[in-house]
Amino acid sequence: MNDNHRRGPLITLEGVRKSYNIGQPNEAEVLHGVSLAVAHGEFVALIGPSGSGKSTLLNVIGLLEHMTAGSYRIAGAETNGMDDAARTLQRSTALGFVFQFHHLLPAFTALENVTLPALMREGHVSSAQRERARAMLDAVGLSAAMAKRPGELSGGMQQRVAIARALVLEPPLVLADEPTGNLDRVSSDEVFALMRRMHAELRTSFLIVTHDNRLAERCDRVVELVDGLIVRDEAIVATA
């Protein structure tokens, strides 16, 4: 990505609102006018109590849900007015996803799981894309596990496969929803360190939802959401 493209924010949300059950007696607004920008190459933690709207905000940013009001631009493109096909294309080219439960296909090998984004976007997997998947698995330390299926891997190894899958098409932004939430402390630290290393090597932006304040304080910036509003947005000063 050239320097000129990097000058503006990667994503910009302005006054984003999200309501459910619109027009019904139980209508509820979850996001109350959220404004947020994430720059190219940032590593950002999104924290807040349960029910604060973190996952809803991540789903809006991931183009998995439509906002009710506001503006959301990704890589300069306004998402308002995008039809489903355009949203799907933008999601497959600009975004990678890592979830708490890795959502690997159990019948597929690690390598086959990592090639899934290419298969879904292109309808086939080229030899170059397969080699890229091999290189990503090697980069996350799983060169010896490419032929193994998820059931043969530990939880931490499965999450490494999920990270390789999220990065294989080199999206500018990876959204991670509690990526270490289902792991023990040692595995959590290993997975977090891996994401930091991949961020440093690829300069991919990361936006990570986490309940682990210990990990959040090791990010470059922390954004805190409470009751659908951002109450804190600050850079983290690294300590020796």
CYANA upper distance limits for C-alpha pairs under 8 A (distance plus 0.5 A):
  1 MET  CA      5 HIS  CA      7.22
  1 MET  CA      6 ARG  CA      7.71
  2 ASN  CA      6 ARG  CA      7.05
  3 ASP  CA      7 ARG  CA      7.02
  6 ARG  CA     10 LEU  CA      7.99
  6 ARG  CA     39 ALA  CA      8.33
  6 ARG  CA     40 HIS  CA      6.46
  8 GLY  CA     39 ALA  CA      7.62
  9 PRO  CA     37 ALA  CA      6.74
  9 PRO  CA     38 VAL  CA      6.26
  9 PRO  CA     39 ALA  CA      4.83
  9 PRO  CA     40 HIS  CA      6.86
  9 PRO  CA     75 ALA  CA      7.93
 10 LEU  CA     37 ALA  CA      7.95
 10 LEU  CA     38 VAL  CA      6.27
 10 LEU  CA     39 ALA  CA      5.48
 10 LEU  CA     40 HIS  CA      5.80
 10 LEU  CA     74 ILE  CA      6.36
 10 LEU  CA     75 ALA  CA      5.51
 10 LEU  CA     76 GLY  CA      7.84
 10 LEU  CA    172 PRO  CA      8.39
 11 ILE  CA     36 LEU  CA      8.49
 11 ILE  CA     37 ALA  CA      6.05
 11 ILE  CA     38 VAL  CA      5.87
 11 ILE  CA     39 ALA  CA      7.43
 11 ILE  CA     72 TYR  CA      7.81
 11 ILE  CA     73 ARG  CA      6.09
 11 ILE  CA     74 ILE  CA      4.91
 11 ILE  CA     75 ALA  CA      6.66
 11 ILE  CA     76 GLY  CA      8.08
 12 THR  CA     35 SER  CA      7.96
 12 THR  CA     36 LEU  CA      6.33
 12 THR  CA     37 ALA  CA      4.88
 12 THR  CA     38 VAL  CA      7.21
 12 THR  CA     71 SER  CA      8.36
 12 THR  CA     72 TYR  CA      6.20
 12 THR  CA     73 ARG  CA      5.70
 12 THR  CA     74 ILE  CA      7.09
 13 LEU  CA     34 VAL  CA      7.37
 13 LEU  CA     35 SER  CA      5.39
 13 LEU  CA     36 LEU  CA      5.51
 13 LEU  CA     37 ALA  CA      6.71
 13 LEU  CA     70 GLY  CA      7.99
 13 LEU  CA     71 SER  CA      6.17
 13 LEU  CA     72 TYR  CA      4.98
 13 LEU  CA     73 ARG  CA      7.05
 14 GLU  CA     33 GLY  CA      7.75
 14 GLU  CA     34 VAL  CA      6.81
 14 GLU  CA     35 SER  CA      4.76
 14 GLU  CA     36 LEU  CA      7.16
 14 GLU  CA     70 GLY  CA      6.28
 14 GLU  CA     71 SER  CA      5.64
 14 GLU  CA     72 TYR  CA      7.01
 15 GLY  CA     32 HIS  CA      8.11
 15 GLY  CA     33 GLY  CA      4.41
 15 GLY  CA     34 VAL  CA      5.44
 15 GLY  CA     35 SER  CA      5.75
 15 GLY  CA     69 ALA  CA      7.79
 15 GLY  CA     70 GLY  CA      5.23
 15 GLY  CA     71 SER  CA      7.13
 16 VAL  CA     31 LEU  CA      7.35
 16 VAL  CA     32 HIS  CA      7.42
 16 VAL  CA     33 GLY  CA      5.04
 16 VAL  CA     34 VAL  CA      5.27
 16 VAL  CA     35 SER  CA      6.97
 16 VAL  CA     67 MET  CA      7.12
 16 VAL  CA     68 THR  CA      7.94
 16 VAL  CA     69 ALA  CA      6.12
 16 VAL  CA     70 GLY  CA      4.69
 16 VAL  CA     71 SER  CA      6.68
 16 VAL  CA     72 TYR  CA      7.90
 17 ARG  CA     29 GLU  CA      7.76
 17 ARG  CA     30 VAL  CA      7.86
 17 ARG  CA     31 LEU  CA      5.24
 17 ARG  CA     32 HIS  CA      5.55
 17 ARG  CA     33 GLY  CA      5.39
 17 ARG  CA     34 VAL  CA      7.15
 17 ARG  CA     67 MET  CA      6.47
 17 ARG  CA     68 THR  CA      5.90
 17 ARG  CA     69 ALA  CA      5.52
 17 ARG  CA     70 GLY  CA      6.68
 18 LYS  CA     29 GLU  CA      6.22
 18 LYS  CA     30 VAL  CA      6.13
 18 LYS  CA     31 LEU  CA      5.44
 18 LYS  CA     32 HIS  CA      7.66
 18 LYS  CA     56 THR  CA      8.49
 18 LYS  CA     66 HIS  CA      8.24
 18 LYS  CA     67 MET  CA      5.45
 18 LYS  CA     68 THR  CA      5.23
 18 LYS  CA     69 ALA  CA      7.36
 19 SER  CA     27 GLU  CA      7.42
 19 SER  CA     28 ALA  CA      5.92
 19 SER  CA     29 GLU  CA      4.45
 19 SER  CA     30 VAL  CA      6.25
 19 SER  CA     31 LEU  CA      7.65
 19 SER  CA     67 MET  CA      8.20
 19 SER  CA     68 THR  CA      6.56
 20 TYR  CA     27 GLU  CA      6.20
 20 TYR  CA     28 ALA  CA      5.89
 20 TYR  CA     29 GLU  CA      6.86
 20 TYR  CA     30 VAL  CA      8.16
 21 ASN  CA     26 ASN  CA      6.88
 21 ASN  CA     27 GLU  CA      5.06
 21 ASN  CA     28 ALA  CA      7.19
 22 ILE  CA     27 GLU  CA      5.64
 22 ILE  CA     28 ALA  CA      8.00
 23 GLY  CA     27 GLU  CA      6.84
 30 VAL  CA     52 SER  CA      8.19
 30 VAL  CA     53 GLY  CA      6.43
 30 VAL  CA     56 THR  CA      8.17
 30 VAL  CA    227 ASP  CA      7.85
 30 VAL  CA    228 GLY  CA      5.98
 31 LEU  CA     53 GLY  CA      6.87
 31 LEU  CA     56 THR  CA      8.34
 31 LEU  CA     57 LEU  CA      7.89
 31 LEU  CA    227 ASP  CA      8.16
 31 LEU  CA    228 GLY  CA      4.74
 31 LEU  CA    229 LEU  CA      7.12
 32 HIS  CA    228 GLY  CA      5.92
 32 HIS  CA    229 LEU  CA      6.48
 33 GLY  CA     70 GLY  CA      7.77
 33 GLY  CA    228 GLY  CA      8.46
 33 GLY  CA    229 LEU  CA      7.60
 34 VAL  CA    228 GLY  CA      7.95
 34 VAL  CA    229 LEU  CA      6.55
 34 VAL  CA    230 ILE  CA      7.15
 35 SER  CA    230 ILE  CA      8.44
 38 VAL  CA     42 GLU  CA      7.19
 38 VAL  CA     44 VAL  CA      8.44
 39 ALA  CA    205 SER  CA      8.01
 40 HIS  CA    172 PRO  CA      7.87
 40 HIS  CA    203 ARG  CA      8.17
 40 HIS  CA    204 THR  CA      7.74
 40 HIS  CA    205 SER  CA      6.31
 41 GLY  CA    199 HIS  CA      7.94
 41 GLY  CA    203 ARG  CA      5.39
 41 GLY  CA    204 THR  CA      5.81
 41 GLY  CA    205 SER  CA      4.90
 41 GLY  CA    206 PHE  CA      8.15
 42 GLU  CA    204 THR  CA      8.12
 42 GLU  CA    205 SER  CA      5.37
 42 GLU  CA    206 PHE  CA      6.87
 42 GLU  CA    220 ASP  CA      7.41
 42 GLU  CA    221 ARG  CA      8.41
 43 PHE  CA    199 HIS  CA      8.03
 43 PHE  CA    205 SER  CA      6.21
 43 PHE  CA    206 PHE  CA      5.23
 43 PHE  CA    207 LEU  CA      6.70
 43 PHE  CA    208 ILE  CA      8.37
 43 PHE  CA    219 CYS  CA      6.33
 43 PHE  CA    220 ASP  CA      5.90
 43 PHE  CA    221 ARG  CA      7.22
 44 VAL  CA    205 SER  CA      8.49
 44 VAL  CA    206 PHE  CA      6.52
 44 VAL  CA    207 LEU  CA      5.33
 44 VAL  CA    208 ILE  CA      6.68
 44 VAL  CA    219 CYS  CA      6.39
 44 VAL  CA    220 ASP  CA      6.41
 44 VAL  CA    221 ARG  CA      5.38
 44 VAL  CA    222 VAL  CA      6.35
 44 VAL  CA    223 VAL  CA      7.77
 45 ALA  CA    207 LEU  CA      6.35
 45 ALA  CA    208 ILE  CA      5.29
 45 ALA  CA    209 VAL  CA      6.42
 45 ALA  CA    210 THR  CA      7.37
 45 ALA  CA    216 ALA  CA      5.91
 45 ALA  CA    219 CYS  CA      6.67
 45 ALA  CA    220 ASP  CA      8.35
 45 ALA  CA    221 ARG  CA      6.74
 45 ALA  CA    222 VAL  CA      5.31
 45 ALA  CA    223 VAL  CA      6.60
 46 LEU  CA     54 LYS  CA      7.52
 46 LEU  CA    207 LEU  CA      7.35
 46 LEU  CA    208 ILE  CA      6.26
 46 LEU  CA    209 VAL  CA      5.14
 46 LEU  CA    210 THR  CA      6.95
 46 LEU  CA    216 ALA  CA      8.32
 46 LEU  CA    222 VAL  CA      6.59
 46 LEU  CA    223 VAL  CA      5.41
 46 LEU  CA    224 GLU  CA      6.31
 46 LEU  CA    225 LEU  CA      7.72
 47 ILE  CA     54 LYS  CA      7.72
 47 ILE  CA    209 VAL  CA      6.44
 47 ILE  CA    210 THR  CA      6.19
 47 ILE  CA    211 HIS  CA      6.70
 47 ILE  CA    213 ASN  CA      8.35
 47 ILE  CA    216 ALA  CA      8.05
 47 ILE  CA    222 VAL  CA      7.72
 47 ILE  CA    223 VAL  CA      6.76
 47 ILE  CA    224 GLU  CA      5.28
 47 ILE  CA    225 LEU  CA      6.71
 48 GLY  CA     52 SER  CA      6.59
 48 GLY  CA     54 LYS  CA      7.55
 48 GLY  CA    211 HIS  CA      7.65
 48 GLY  CA    224 GLU  CA      5.85
 48 GLY  CA    225 LEU  CA      5.49
 48 GLY  CA    226 VAL  CA      6.27
 49 PRO  CA    211 HIS  CA      8.18
 49 PRO  CA    225 LEU  CA      8.28
 49 PRO  CA    226 VAL  CA      7.24
 51 GLY  CA    227 ASP  CA      7.75
 52 SER  CA    225 LEU  CA      6.52
 52 SER  CA    226 VAL  CA      5.37
 52 SER  CA    227 ASP  CA      5.01
 52 SER  CA    228 GLY  CA      5.91
 52 SER  CA    229 LEU  CA      8.48
 53 GLY  CA     57 LEU  CA      6.54
 53 GLY  CA    225 LEU  CA      7.56
 53 GLY  CA    226 VAL  CA      8.03
 53 GLY  CA    227 ASP  CA      7.27
 53 GLY  CA    228 GLY  CA      5.76
 54 LYS  CA     58 LEU  CA      6.71
 54 LYS  CA    209 VAL  CA      7.38
 54 LYS  CA    225 LEU  CA      7.20
 54 LYS  CA    228 GLY  CA      8.44
 55 SER  CA     59 ASN  CA      6.56
 55 SER  CA    177 ASP  CA      7.60
 55 SER  CA    209 VAL  CA      8.06
 56 THR  CA     60 VAL  CA      6.78
 56 THR  CA     65 GLU  CA      8.40
 57 LEU  CA     61 ILE  CA      6.72
 58 LEU  CA     62 GLY  CA      6.43
 58 LEU  CA    175 LEU  CA      7.64
 58 LEU  CA    177 ASP  CA      8.18
 59 ASN  CA     63 LEU  CA      6.61
 59 ASN  CA     64 LEU  CA      5.49
 59 ASN  CA     65 GLU  CA      6.05
 60 VAL  CA     64 LEU  CA      6.44
 60 VAL  CA     65 GLU  CA      5.47
 60 VAL  CA     66 HIS  CA      6.56
 60 VAL  CA     67 MET  CA      6.72
 61 ILE  CA     72 TYR  CA      8.24
 62 GLY  CA     91 ARG  CA      7.21
 62 GLY  CA     95 LEU  CA      7.49
 62 GLY  CA    175 LEU  CA      7.74
 63 LEU  CA     87 ARG  CA      6.90
 63 LEU  CA     88 THR  CA      8.38
 63 LEU  CA     91 ARG  CA      7.04
 71 SER  CA     78 GLU  CA      7.71
 71 SER  CA     79 THR  CA      8.06
 71 SER  CA     80 ASN  CA      7.25
 72 TYR  CA     78 GLU  CA      6.45
 72 TYR  CA     79 THR  CA      6.29
 72 TYR  CA     80 ASN  CA      7.51
 73 ARG  CA     77 ALA  CA      5.61
 73 ARG  CA     78 GLU  CA      4.81
 73 ARG  CA     79 THR  CA      6.31
 74 ILE  CA     78 GLU  CA      7.16
 74 ILE  CA     79 THR  CA      7.82
 75 ALA  CA     94 ALA  CA      8.42
 78 GLU  CA     82 MET  CA      8.41
 79 THR  CA     87 ARG  CA      7.98
 82 MET  CA     86 ALA  CA      6.12
 82 MET  CA     87 ARG  CA      6.52
 83 ASP  CA     87 ARG  CA      6.72
 84 ASP  CA     88 THR  CA      6.55
 85 ALA  CA     89 LEU  CA      6.70
 86 ALA  CA     90 GLN  CA      6.59
 87 ARG  CA     91 ARG  CA      6.48
 88 THR  CA     92 SER  CA      6.66
 89 LEU  CA     93 THR  CA      6.74
 89 LEU  CA    121 ARG  CA      8.31
 90 GLN  CA     94 ALA  CA      6.18
 90 GLN  CA     95 LEU  CA      8.02
 91 ARG  CA     95 LEU  CA      5.74
 91 ARG  CA     96 GLY  CA      8.31
 92 SER  CA     96 GLY  CA      8.01
 92 SER  CA    117 PRO  CA      7.91
 92 SER  CA    121 ARG  CA      7.02
 93 THR  CA    169 LEU  CA      7.92
 93 THR  CA    171 PRO  CA      6.54
 94 ALA  CA    171 PRO  CA      5.28
 94 ALA  CA    172 PRO  CA      6.13
 94 ALA  CA    173 LEU  CA      6.81
 95 LEU  CA    166 ALA  CA      8.46
 95 LEU  CA    171 PRO  CA      5.64
 95 LEU  CA    172 PRO  CA      7.06
 95 LEU  CA    173 LEU  CA      5.62
 95 LEU  CA    174 VAL  CA      6.12
 95 LEU  CA    175 LEU  CA      7.68
 96 GLY  CA    165 ARG  CA      8.42
 96 GLY  CA    166 ALA  CA      4.87
 96 GLY  CA    167 LEU  CA      6.76
 96 GLY  CA    171 PRO  CA      6.47
 96 GLY  CA    173 LEU  CA      6.82
 96 GLY  CA    174 VAL  CA      4.94
 96 GLY  CA    175 LEU  CA      6.66
 97 PHE  CA    163 ILE  CA      8.48
 97 PHE  CA    166 ALA  CA      5.83
 97 PHE  CA    174 VAL  CA      6.12
 97 PHE  CA    175 LEU  CA      5.49
 97 PHE  CA    176 ALA  CA      6.32
 98 VAL  CA    102 HIS  CA      7.19
 98 VAL  CA    162 ALA  CA      6.63
 98 VAL  CA    163 ILE  CA      6.74
 98 VAL  CA    166 ALA  CA      6.90
 98 VAL  CA    174 VAL  CA      7.89
 98 VAL  CA    175 LEU  CA      6.78
 98 VAL  CA    176 ALA  CA      4.99
 98 VAL  CA    177 ASP  CA      6.85
 98 VAL  CA    179 PRO  CA      6.69
 99 PHE  CA    103 HIS  CA      8.01
 99 PHE  CA    176 ALA  CA      6.18
 99 PHE  CA    177 ASP  CA      5.37
 99 PHE  CA    178 GLU  CA      6.75
 99 PHE  CA    179 PRO  CA      5.80
100 GLN  CA    176 ALA  CA      8.44
100 GLN  CA    177 ASP  CA      6.50
100 GLN  CA    178 GLU  CA      5.41
100 GLN  CA    179 PRO  CA      4.98
100 GLN  CA    180 THR  CA      6.83
100 GLN  CA    181 GLY  CA      6.23
100 GLN  CA    182 ASN  CA      6.54
101 PHE  CA    179 PRO  CA      8.23
101 PHE  CA    182 ASN  CA      7.61
102 HIS  CA    158 GLN  CA      7.30
102 HIS  CA    159 GLN  CA      6.40
102 HIS  CA    162 ALA  CA      6.30
103 HIS  CA    162 ALA  CA      8.36
104 LEU  CA    108 PHE  CA      8.41
104 LEU  CA    113 ASN  CA      6.87
104 LEU  CA    150 PRO  CA      7.30
104 LEU  CA    158 GLN  CA      8.20
104 LEU  CA    162 ALA  CA      7.64
105 LEU  CA    113 ASN  CA      7.07
105 LEU  CA    150 PRO  CA      7.99
106 PRO  CA    149 ARG  CA      6.76
106 PRO  CA    150 PRO  CA      6.07
106 PRO  CA    151 GLY  CA      7.18
107 ALA  CA    149 ARG  CA      7.15
107 ALA  CA    150 PRO  CA      8.49
108 PHE  CA    112 GLU  CA      6.07
108 PHE  CA    113 ASN  CA      6.48
108 PHE  CA    149 ARG  CA      6.40
108 PHE  CA    150 PRO  CA      8.18
109 THR  CA    113 ASN  CA      6.65
109 THR  CA    146 MET  CA      7.05
109 THR  CA    147 ALA  CA      5.69
109 THR  CA    148 LYS  CA      5.67
109 THR  CA    149 ARG  CA      4.79
109 THR  CA    150 PRO  CA      7.44
110 ALA  CA    114 VAL  CA      6.84
110 ALA  CA    145 ALA  CA      7.46
110 ALA  CA    146 MET  CA      5.50
110 ALA  CA    147 ALA  CA      6.60
110 ALA  CA    148 LYS  CA      6.36
110 ALA  CA    149 ARG  CA      6.29
110 ALA  CA    150 PRO  CA      7.24
110 ALA  CA    161 VAL  CA      6.84
111 LEU  CA    115 THR  CA      6.90
111 LEU  CA    130 ARG  CA      8.44
111 LEU  CA    133 ALA  CA      6.99
111 LEU  CA    134 ARG  CA      7.15
111 LEU  CA    137 LEU  CA      7.97
111 LEU  CA    146 MET  CA      5.48
111 LEU  CA    147 ALA  CA      6.99
112 GLU  CA    116 LEU  CA      6.99
113 ASN  CA    161 VAL  CA      8.13
113 ASN  CA    165 ARG  CA      7.41
114 VAL  CA    133 ALA  CA      6.27
114 VAL  CA    137 LEU  CA      8.48
114 VAL  CA    161 VAL  CA      7.29
114 VAL  CA    162 ALA  CA      7.89
114 VAL  CA    164 ALA  CA      6.82
114 VAL  CA    165 ARG  CA      4.74
114 VAL  CA    166 ALA  CA      8.44
114 VAL  CA    168 VAL  CA      7.49
115 THR  CA    119 LEU  CA      6.87
115 THR  CA    125 VAL  CA      7.32
115 THR  CA    129 GLN  CA      7.58
115 THR  CA    130 ARG  CA      6.88
115 THR  CA    133 ALA  CA      6.46
115 THR  CA    165 ARG  CA      7.52
115 THR  CA    168 VAL  CA      8.19
116 LEU  CA    120 MET  CA      6.53
116 LEU  CA    165 ARG  CA      7.99
117 PRO  CA    121 ARG  CA      6.59
117 PRO  CA    165 ARG  CA      7.59
117 PRO  CA    166 ALA  CA      8.50
117 PRO  CA    168 VAL  CA      8.23
117 PRO  CA    169 LEU  CA      7.76
118 ALA  CA    122 GLU  CA      6.20
118 ALA  CA    123 GLY  CA      7.83
118 ALA  CA    124 HIS  CA      7.36
118 ALA  CA    125 VAL  CA      6.41
118 ALA  CA    129 GLN  CA      7.54
118 ALA  CA    169 LEU  CA      7.73
119 LEU  CA    123 GLY  CA      5.29
119 LEU  CA    124 HIS  CA      5.14
119 LEU  CA    125 VAL  CA      5.82
120 MET  CA    124 HIS  CA      8.07
125 VAL  CA    129 GLN  CA      6.55
125 VAL  CA    130 ARG  CA      7.03
126 SER  CA    130 ARG  CA      6.72
127 SER  CA    131 GLU  CA      6.69
128 ALA  CA    132 ARG  CA      6.66
129 GLN  CA    133 ALA  CA      6.69
130 ARG  CA    134 ARG  CA      6.79
131 GLU  CA    135 ALA  CA      6.67
132 ARG  CA    136 MET  CA      6.70
132 ARG  CA    168 VAL  CA      7.21
133 ALA  CA    137 LEU  CA      6.76
133 ALA  CA    164 ALA  CA      8.00
133 ALA  CA    165 ARG  CA      8.18
133 ALA  CA    168 VAL  CA      6.54
134 ARG  CA    138 ASP  CA      6.68
134 ARG  CA    143 SER  CA      7.82
134 ARG  CA    146 MET  CA      8.02
135 ALA  CA    139 ALA  CA      6.59
136 MET  CA    140 VAL  CA      6.86
136 MET  CA    164 ALA  CA      5.90
136 MET  CA    165 ARG  CA      8.48
136 MET  CA    167 LEU  CA      8.18
136 MET  CA    168 VAL  CA      6.87
137 LEU  CA    141 GLY  CA      6.83
137 LEU  CA    142 LEU  CA      5.59
137 LEU  CA    143 SER  CA      6.20
137 LEU  CA    146 MET  CA      7.65
137 LEU  CA    161 VAL  CA      7.34
137 LEU  CA    164 ALA  CA      6.47
138 ASP  CA    142 LEU  CA      5.79
138 ASP  CA    143 SER  CA      4.90
139 ALA  CA    143 SER  CA      8.46
140 VAL  CA    160 ARG  CA      6.66
140 VAL  CA    161 VAL  CA      8.23
140 VAL  CA    164 ALA  CA      7.29
140 VAL  CA    194 LEU  CA      7.50
142 LEU  CA    146 MET  CA      7.07
142 LEU  CA    157 MET  CA      8.19
142 LEU  CA    160 ARG  CA      8.38
142 LEU  CA    161 VAL  CA      8.38
148 LYS  CA    152 GLU  CA      6.61
148 LYS  CA    153 LEU  CA      7.78
149 ARG  CA    153 LEU  CA      7.52
150 PRO  CA    154 SER  CA      8.48
150 PRO  CA    158 GLN  CA      6.69
153 LEU  CA    157 MET  CA      6.22
153 LEU  CA    158 GLN  CA      6.51
154 SER  CA    158 GLN  CA      6.65
155 GLY  CA    159 GLN  CA      6.80
155 GLY  CA    182 ASN  CA      8.41
155 GLY  CA    183 LEU  CA      7.19
156 GLY  CA    160 ARG  CA      6.82
156 GLY  CA    183 LEU  CA      7.27
156 GLY  CA    187 SER  CA      5.98
156 GLY  CA    188 SER  CA      8.05
156 GLY  CA    190 GLU  CA      8.36
156 GLY  CA    191 VAL  CA      7.29
157 MET  CA    161 VAL  CA      6.90
158 GLN  CA    162 ALA  CA      6.86
159 GLN  CA    163 ILE  CA      6.70
159 GLN  CA    179 PRO  CA      8.04
159 GLN  CA    191 VAL  CA      7.79
160 ARG  CA    164 ALA  CA      6.73
160 ARG  CA    191 VAL  CA      7.37
161 VAL  CA    165 ARG  CA      6.64
162 ALA  CA    166 ALA  CA      6.68
163 ILE  CA    167 LEU  CA      6.79
163 ILE  CA    195 MET  CA      8.12
164 ALA  CA    168 VAL  CA      6.34
166 ALA  CA    171 PRO  CA      8.39
166 ALA  CA    174 VAL  CA      7.37
167 LEU  CA    171 PRO  CA      6.87
167 LEU  CA    174 VAL  CA      8.04
170 GLU  CA    204 THR  CA      8.22
171 PRO  CA    204 THR  CA      7.59
172 PRO  CA    204 THR  CA      5.65
172 PRO  CA    205 SER  CA      6.51
173 LEU  CA    204 THR  CA      6.30
173 LEU  CA    205 SER  CA      5.15
173 LEU  CA    206 PHE  CA      6.26
173 LEU  CA    207 LEU  CA      8.06
174 VAL  CA    204 THR  CA      7.64
174 VAL  CA    205 SER  CA      6.69
174 VAL  CA    206 PHE  CA      5.37
174 VAL  CA    207 LEU  CA      6.91
175 LEU  CA    206 PHE  CA      6.53
175 LEU  CA    207 LEU  CA      5.58
175 LEU  CA    208 ILE  CA      6.57
176 ALA  CA    206 PHE  CA      7.86
176 ALA  CA    207 LEU  CA      6.74
176 ALA  CA    208 ILE  CA      5.16
176 ALA  CA    209 VAL  CA      6.66
177 ASP  CA    208 ILE  CA      6.49
177 ASP  CA    209 VAL  CA      5.33
177 ASP  CA    210 THR  CA      7.42
178 GLU  CA    182 ASN  CA      8.47
178 GLU  CA    208 ILE  CA      7.50
178 GLU  CA    209 VAL  CA      5.80
178 GLU  CA    210 THR  CA      5.38
178 GLU  CA    211 HIS  CA      7.77
179 PRO  CA    208 ILE  CA      8.17
179 PRO  CA    209 VAL  CA      8.34
179 PRO  CA    210 THR  CA      8.08
180 THR  CA    187 SER  CA      8.28
180 THR  CA    188 SER  CA      5.47
180 THR  CA    191 VAL  CA      7.46
180 THR  CA    192 PHE  CA      7.88
180 THR  CA    210 THR  CA      8.38
181 GLY  CA    188 SER  CA      8.19
181 GLY  CA    210 THR  CA      7.98
181 GLY  CA    211 HIS  CA      8.29
183 LEU  CA    187 SER  CA      6.28
183 LEU  CA    188 SER  CA      6.04
184 ASP  CA    188 SER  CA      6.40
185 ARG  CA    189 ASP  CA      6.64
186 VAL  CA    190 GLU  CA      6.81
187 SER  CA    191 VAL  CA      6.60
188 SER  CA    192 PHE  CA      6.53
189 ASP  CA    193 ALA  CA      6.49
190 GLU  CA    194 LEU  CA      6.66
191 VAL  CA    195 MET  CA      6.82
192 PHE  CA    196 ARG  CA      6.77
192 PHE  CA    215 LEU  CA      8.09
193 ALA  CA    197 ARG  CA      6.63
194 LEU  CA    198 MET  CA      6.64
195 MET  CA    199 HIS  CA      6.50
196 ARG  CA    200 ALA  CA      6.68
197 ARG  CA    201 GLU  CA      6.67
198 MET  CA    202 LEU  CA      6.30
198 MET  CA    203 ARG  CA      8.10
198 MET  CA    204 THR  CA      8.17
199 HIS  CA    203 ARG  CA      5.49
199 HIS  CA    204 THR  CA      5.71
199 HIS  CA    205 SER  CA      7.29
199 HIS  CA    206 PHE  CA      7.86
200 ALA  CA    204 THR  CA      8.25
210 THR  CA    215 LEU  CA      8.26
210 THR  CA    216 ALA  CA      7.40
212 ASP  CA    216 ALA  CA      6.80
213 ASN  CA    217 GLU  CA      6.56
214 ARG  CA    218 ARG  CA      7.47
215 LEU  CA    219 CYS  CA      7.47
216 ALA  CA    222 VAL  CA      7.12
217 GLU  CA    221 ARG  CA      8.41
217 GLU  CA    222 VAL  CA      7.77
217 GLU  CA    236 ILE  CA      7.14
218 ARG  CA    236 ILE  CA      8.01
218 ARG  CA    238 ALA  CA      8.23
219 CYS  CA    236 ILE  CA      7.29
220 ASP  CA    235 ALA  CA      6.35
220 ASP  CA    236 ILE  CA      5.73
220 ASP  CA    237 VAL  CA      8.08
221 ARG  CA    233 ASP  CA      7.74
221 ARG  CA    234 GLU  CA      6.12
221 ARG  CA    235 ALA  CA      4.61
221 ARG  CA    236 ILE  CA      5.68
222 VAL  CA    232 ARG  CA      7.93
222 VAL  CA    233 ASP  CA      6.23
222 VAL  CA    234 GLU  CA      6.10
222 VAL  CA    235 ALA  CA      6.87
222 VAL  CA    236 ILE  CA      7.48
223 VAL  CA    230 ILE  CA      7.43
223 VAL  CA    231 VAL  CA      8.28
223 VAL  CA    232 ARG  CA      6.02
223 VAL  CA    233 ASP  CA      4.88
223 VAL  CA    234 GLU  CA      7.18
224 GLU  CA    230 ILE  CA      6.15
224 GLU  CA    231 VAL  CA      6.25
224 GLU  CA    232 ARG  CA      5.43
224 GLU  CA    233 ASP  CA      6.95
225 LEU  CA    229 LEU  CA      5.90
225 LEU  CA    230 ILE  CA      4.96
225 LEU  CA    231 VAL  CA      6.46
225 LEU  CA    232 ARG  CA      7.81
226 VAL  CA    230 ILE  CA      6.85
226 VAL  CA    231 VAL  CA      7.01
